[in-house]
Amino acid sequence: MLEEIVPTVDDLTTAAARGDSNRVDTLLWAGVDPNGCNVFGRTALQVMMMGSTTVARSLLRAGADPNLKDISTGATPLHDAARTGFLDTVKALVEHGADIQARDNADRRPIDLATENEHSSTADYLTSLENPQ
């Protein structure tokens, strides 16, 4: 008799880290918790391939919390996306309630990381949210 394989949060975080949007969607549809932590204490949104906006949007639509902080750095997914300059992912996170003023353990905001890493488009976008015209 074959044993049923139950998908886990580790499966979801692995798929998210690889940017495998089809697998992410399948696992979410199967009921895997988008805010569950893997064996390393991180959620799928925290470990996702930041350049995969499709994965980000799937996780966010399924209820992933964009403001959960990394247990060791205090960074949110928005910090990570801003640091790496993935503007489309930054926009998706903000559209789903990411806190642009969140501070990591080094007291840096996402805009600070975008600026430090010379991602001017991302920094400009975050600045426009802080100073709407």
C-alpha positions as protocol buffer text, in pm:
chain_id: "A"
residue {
  index: 1
  type: MET
  ca { x: 0 y: 0 z: 0 }
}
residue {
  index: 2
  type: LEU
  ca { x: 131 y: 343 z: -92 }
}
residue {
  index: 3
  type: GLU
  ca { x: 160 y: 598 z: 184 }
}
residue {
  index: 4
  type: GLU
  ca { x: 18 y: 943 z: 112 }
}
residue {
  index: 5
  type: ILE
  ca { x: 285 y: 1212 z: 105 }
}
residue {
  index: 6
  type: VAL
  ca { x: 173 y: 1523 z: 290 }
}
residue {
  index: 7
  type: PRO
  ca { x: 330 y: 1848 z: 165 }
}
residue {
  index: 8
  type: THR
  ca { x: 517 y: 2045 z: 430 }
}
residue {
  index: 9
  type: VAL
  ca { x: 629 y: 2399 z: 497 }
}
residue {
  index: 10
  type: ASP
  ca { x: 982 y: 2287 z: 410 }
}
residue {
  index: 11
  type: ASP
  ca { x: 852 y: 2187 z: 65 }
}
residue {
  index: 12
  type: LEU
  ca { x: 699 y: 2534 z: 26 }
}
residue {
  index: 13
  type: THR
  ca { x: 1010 y: 2722 z: 138 }
}
residue {
  index: 14
  type: THR
  ca { x: 1226 y: 2513 z: -94 }
}
residue {
  index: 15
  type: ALA
  ca { x: 998 y: 2586 z: -390 }
}
residue {
  index: 16
  type: ALA
  ca { x: 991 y: 2956 z: -303 }
}
residue {
  index: 17
  type: ALA
  ca { x: 1370 y: 2971 z: -271 }
}
residue {
  index: 18
  type: ARG
  ca { x: 1402 y: 2814 z: -614 }
}
residue {
  index: 19
  type: GLY
  ca { x: 1148 y: 3053 z: -766 }
}
residue {
  index: 20
  type: ASP
  ca { x: 927 y: 2761 z: -867 }
}
residue {
  index: 21
  type: SER
  ca { x: 592 y: 2938 z: -890 }
}
residue {
  index: 22
  type: ASN
  ca { x: 401 y: 2633 z: -1015 }
}
residue {
  index: 23
  type: ARG
  ca { x: 516 y: 2423 z: -720 }
}
residue {
  index: 24
  type: VAL
  ca { x: 443 y: 2710 z: -479 }
}
residue {
  index: 25
  type: ASP
  ca { x: 88 y: 2737 z: -615 }
}
residue {
  index: 26
  type: THR
  ca { x: 38 y: 2361 z: -590 }
}
residue {
  index: 27
  type: LEU
  ca { x: 157 y: 2353 z: -229 }
}
residue {
  index: 28
  type: LEU
  ca { x: -57 y: 2651 z: -131 }
}
residue {
  index: 29
  type: TRP
  ca { x: -359 y: 2490 z: -299 }
}
residue {
  index: 30
  type: ALA
  ca { x: -284 y: 2173 z: -98 }
}
residue {
  index: 31
  type: GLY
  ca { x: -314 y: 2376 z: 220 }
}
residue {
  index: 32
  type: VAL
  ca { x: 44 y: 2442 z: 324 }
}
residue {
  index: 33
  type: ASP
  ca { x: 52 y: 2743 z: 561 }
}
residue {
  index: 34
  type: PRO
  ca { x: 213 y: 3042 z: 383 }
}
residue {
  index: 35
  type: ASN
  ca { x: 328 y: 3173 z: 724 }
}
residue {
  index: 36
  type: GLY
  ca { x: 465 y: 2845 z: 851 }
}
residue {
  index: 37
  type: CYS
  ca { x: 834 y: 2826 z: 940 }
}
residue {
  index: 38
  type: ASN
  ca { x: 1075 y: 2574 z: 794 }
}
residue {
  index: 39
  type: VAL
  ca { x: 1335 y: 2385 z: 996 }
}
residue {
  index: 40
  type: PHE
  ca { x: 1549 y: 2702 z: 996 }
}
residue {
  index: 41
  type: GLY
  ca { x: 1270 y: 2919 z: 1140 }
}
residue {
  index: 42
  type: ARG
  ca { x: 1196 y: 3107 z: 819 }
}
residue {
  index: 43
  type: THR
  ca { x: 883 y: 3146 z: 608 }
}
residue {
  index: 44
  type: ALA
  ca { x: 853 y: 3102 z: 232 }
}
residue {
  index: 45
  type: LEU
  ca { x: 828 y: 3479 z: 183 }
}
residue {
  index: 46
  type: GLN
  ca { x: 1151 y: 3527 z: 379 }
}
residue {
  index: 47
  type: VAL
  ca { x: 1350 y: 3277 z: 173 }
}
residue {
  index: 48
  type: MET
  ca { x: 1189 y: 3322 z: -169 }
}
residue {
  index: 49
  type: MET
  ca { x: 1393 y: 3409 z: -474 }
}
residue {
  index: 50
  type: MET
  ca { x: 1348 y: 3787 z: -447 }
}
residue {
  index: 51
  type: GLY
  ca { x: 1343 y: 3829 z: -823 }
}
residue {
  index: 52
  type: SER
  ca { x: 1040 y: 3603 z: -855 }
}
residue {
  index: 53
  type: THR
  ca { x: 751 y: 3844 z: -826 }
}
residue {
  index: 54
  type: THR
  ca { x: 513 y: 3565 z: -930 }
}
residue {
  index: 55
  type: VAL
  ca { x: 612 y: 3363 z: -622 }
}
residue {
  index: 56
  type: ALA
  ca { x: 580 y: 3671 z: -403 }
}
residue {
  index: 57
  type: ARG
  ca { x: 232 y: 3748 z: -533 }
}
residue {
  index: 58
  type: SER
  ca { x: 116 y: 3387 z: -487 }
}
residue {
  index: 59
  type: LEU
  ca { x: 237 y: 3380 z: -129 }
}
residue {
  index: 60
  type: LEU
  ca { x: 91 y: 3721 z: -51 }
}
residue {
  index: 61
  type: ARG
  ca { x: -249 y: 3633 z: -204 }
}
residue {
  index: 62
  type: ALA
  ca { x: -248 y: 3319 z: 12 }
}
residue {
  index: 63
  type: GLY
  ca { x: -203 y: 3532 z: 323 }
}
residue {
  index: 64
  type: ALA
  ca { x: 173 y: 3543 z: 375 }
}
residue {
  index: 65
  type: ASP
  ca { x: 262 y: 3820 z: 619 }
}
residue {
  index: 66
  type: PRO
  ca { x: 506 y: 4065 z: 455 }
}
residue {
  index: 67
  type: ASN
  ca { x: 604 y: 4208 z: 793 }
}
residue {
  index: 68
  type: LEU
  ca { x: 738 y: 3895 z: 964 }
}
residue {
  index: 69
  type: LYS
  ca { x: 1095 y: 3965 z: 1069 }
}
residue {
  index: 70
  type: ASP
  ca { x: 1388 y: 3731 z: 1026 }
}
residue {
  index: 71
  type: ILE
  ca { x: 1471 y: 3580 z: 1363 }
}
residue {
  index: 72
  type: SER
  ca { x: 1840 y: 3663 z: 1342 }
}
residue {
  index: 73
  type: THR
  ca { x: 1859 y: 3993 z: 1149 }
}
residue {
  index: 74
  type: GLY
  ca { x: 1521 y: 4154 z: 1212 }
}
residue {
  index: 75
  type: ALA
  ca { x: 1489 y: 4211 z: 836 }
}
residue {
  index: 76
  type: THR
  ca { x: 1152 y: 4182 z: 665 }
}
residue {
  index: 77
  type: PRO
  ca { x: 1109 y: 4052 z: 311 }
}
residue {
  index: 78
  type: LEU
  ca { x: 1087 y: 4418 z: 205 }
}
residue {
  index: 79
  type: HIS
  ca { x: 1436 y: 4476 z: 346 }
}
residue {
  index: 80
  type: ASP
  ca { x: 1565 y: 4183 z: 141 }
}
residue {
  index: 81
  type: ALA
  ca { x: 1392 y: 4289 z: -181 }
}
residue {
  index: 82
  type: ALA
  ca { x: 1511 y: 4650 z: -140 }
}
residue {
  index: 83
  type: ARG
  ca { x: 1869 y: 4539 z: -64 }
}
residue {
  index: 84
  type: THR
  ca { x: 1877 y: 4333 z: -383 }
}
residue {
  index: 85
  type: GLY
  ca { x: 1696 y: 4593 z: -593 }
}
residue {
  index: 86
  type: PHE
  ca { x: 1400 y: 4388 z: -712 }
}
residue {
  index: 87
  type: LEU
  ca { x: 1157 y: 4674 z: -767 }
}
residue {
  index: 88
  type: ASP
  ca { x: 864 y: 4459 z: -884 }
}
residue {
  index: 89
  type: THR
  ca { x: 890 y: 4247 z: -570 }
}
residue {
  index: 90
  type: VAL
  ca { x: 919 y: 4561 z: -355 }
}
residue {
  index: 91
  type: LYS
  ca { x: 600 y: 4693 z: -515 }
}
residue {
  index: 92
  type: ALA
  ca { x: 415 y: 4363 z: -460 }
}
residue {
  index: 93
  type: LEU
  ca { x: 516 y: 4358 z: -93 }
}
residue {
  index: 94
  type: VAL
  ca { x: 408 y: 4720 z: -43 }
}
residue {
  index: 95
  type: GLU
  ca { x: 75 y: 4654 z: -220 }
}
residue {
  index: 96
  type: HIS
  ca { x: 14 y: 4380 z: 36 }
}
residue {
  index: 97
  type: GLY
  ca { x: 89 y: 4591 z: 341 }
}
residue {
  index: 98
  type: ALA
  ca { x: 466 y: 4572 z: 390 }
}
residue {
  index: 99
  type: ASP
  ca { x: 580 y: 4838 z: 636 }
}
residue {
  index: 100
  type: ILE
  ca { x: 818 y: 5073 z: 454 }
}
residue {
  index: 101
  type: GLN
  ca { x: 933 y: 5213 z: 789 }
}
residue {
  index: 102
  type: ALA
  ca { x: 1024 y: 4873 z: 942 }
}
residue {
  index: 103
  type: ARG
  ca { x: 1370 y: 4865 z: 1096 }
}
residue {
  index: 104
  type: ASP
  ca { x: 1603 y: 4569 z: 1113 }
}
residue {
  index: 105
  type: ASN
  ca { x: 1836 y: 4488 z: 1403 }
}
residue {
  index: 106
  type: ALA
  ca { x: 2088 y: 4742 z: 1268 }
}
residue {
  index: 107
  type: ASP
  ca { x: 1814 y: 5011 z: 1269 }
}
residue {
  index: 108
  type: ARG
  ca { x: 1798 y: 5024 z: 887 }
}
residue {
  index: 109
  type: ARG
  ca { x: 1482 y: 5072 z: 683 }
}
residue {
  index: 110
  type: PRO
  ca { x: 1430 y: 4914 z: 340 }
}
residue {
  index: 111
  type: ILE
  ca { x: 1502 y: 5251 z: 174 }
}
residue {
  index: 112
  type: ASP
  ca { x: 1836 y: 5266 z: 357 }
}
residue {
  index: 113
  type: LEU
  ca { x: 1935 y: 4929 z: 213 }
}
residue {
  index: 114
  type: ALA
  ca { x: 1825 y: 5023 z: -139 }
}
residue {
  index: 115
  type: THR
  ca { x: 2031 y: 5341 z: -117 }
}
residue {
  index: 116
  type: GLU
  ca { x: 2338 y: 5169 z: 34 }
}
residue {
  index: 117
  type: ASN
  ca { x: 2333 y: 4913 z: -247 }
}
residue {
  index: 118
  type: GLU
  ca { x: 2281 y: 5176 z: -520 }
}
residue {
  index: 119
  type: HIS
  ca { x: 1940 y: 5056 z: -633 }
}
residue {
  index: 120
  type: SER
  ca { x: 1820 y: 5402 z: -729 }
}
residue {
  index: 121
  type: SER
  ca { x: 1487 y: 5296 z: -885 }
}
residue {
  index: 122
  type: THR
  ca { x: 1393 y: 5106 z: -571 }
}
residue {
  index: 123
  type: ALA
  ca { x: 1509 y: 5392 z: -347 }
}
residue {
  index: 124
  type: ASP
  ca { x: 1316 y: 5644 z: -558 }
}
residue {
  index: 125
  type: TYR
  ca { x: 1001 y: 5434 z: -537 }
}
residue {
  index: 126
  type: LEU
  ca { x: 1027 y: 5400 z: -158 }
}
residue {
  index: 127
  type: THR
  ca { x: 1100 y: 5773 z: -128 }
}
residue {
  index: 128
  type: SER
  ca { x: 785 y: 5851 z: -330 }
}
residue {
  index: 129
  type: LEU
  ca { x: 582 y: 5654 z: -74 }
}
residue {
  index: 130
  type: GLU
  ca { x: 735 y: 5846 z: 214 }
}
residue {
  index: 131
  type: ASN
  ca { x: 686 y: 6183 z: 45 }
}
residue {
  index: 132
  type: PRO
  ca { x: 374 y: 6159 z: -170 }
}
residue {
  index: 133
  type: GLN
  ca { x: 324 y: 6463 z: -393 }
}
